[in-house]
Amino acid sequence: MEKAWEISGLIDELKSKGLDLAEDAAAHAVVAVLDWVEASVKLSENKFDDAALLLLPTVKAEALKLADHIDGKDDDGDGKPAAE
């Protein structure tokens, strides 16, 4: 780090502590949890929770975008910086 409050220095430090692994782990966790939700909704006899199936693709896409931005980079190619 060359300047006070330099974000790139913080990101480098976090990467050395495994931040890039955290991003991958978060993406895997998102997929696993939402797959579990989908399976549970399909097995449930309650028809009210079936509405969740309509939202799951959108929730999954948005959650994966957030996970992709953990390291501060736009790895998913959506053109948005991590802060958005």
N, C-alpha and C positions, 0 to 999 in steps of 0.2 A: 504494500500500500504506500502510495506516494503522497496522497492528500488526505486530509481529514474527511471522514464520512464518505469515502470512495466505495461505491457499491461493488465495483468489480473486485476490489480487494476482499470484501466480505464474501462474495460468491466464490472466489478462489479458496478462501479458508473453509467455507462450508463444503465445497467439493472434496477437499482433502479429508473431510470428516464423513464423506459418503452421501452428499446431497443428491448426486446423480442416481444413486441406488434408491434413495427415498422416493424420487420421482417415479421410477419403475415400480416400486413396491406400492405406491399410492394408486397407480393405474391398475395394477393387478387386484388390489383391494376393491376398487370401484367395480370392476367387472365381476368379481366373486360375490360381492354383496348384492349387486343388482340382479345377477343370475339367481341368487338365493331368493330374493324378493319375488322374482318372476315365477320360480318353481313353487313357492309357497302360495302365491295368489292362485295359481292354476290348481293346486291341490285343495285349497280352501273351499268349503261349501258356502261361505259367505259371498254373495254376489256383489255386494257393495265394493269389495276390494278389487273387483275386476276392472274398475275404472283406472286403477294404477297401471294396468297394462298399456293403456293409451299414452300414458306419460313417460313410461320407462325409456323409450328410445331417445327422447329429448333430454331427460335427466342424465342418461348415460353419456350422451354426446357432450353435454355441458360439463359434467363432472370430469370426464377424460380431458377436456380442454384445460380445466383448472389444474388437474394433476400434471399435465404437460408443461405448465408454466411454473412449477415449483422451483426449478433451477434458474428462473429469470430469463429463459430463452424461449423463442417461438419455434419449437421443434415440430409443431403440428401443421405449420404452413398456412395458418389462418390469417396471417398478416397482422395480427394484433400483438402488441407488446404484452409482456407478462402482467403488467399492471391493469390491463383492461379486462 
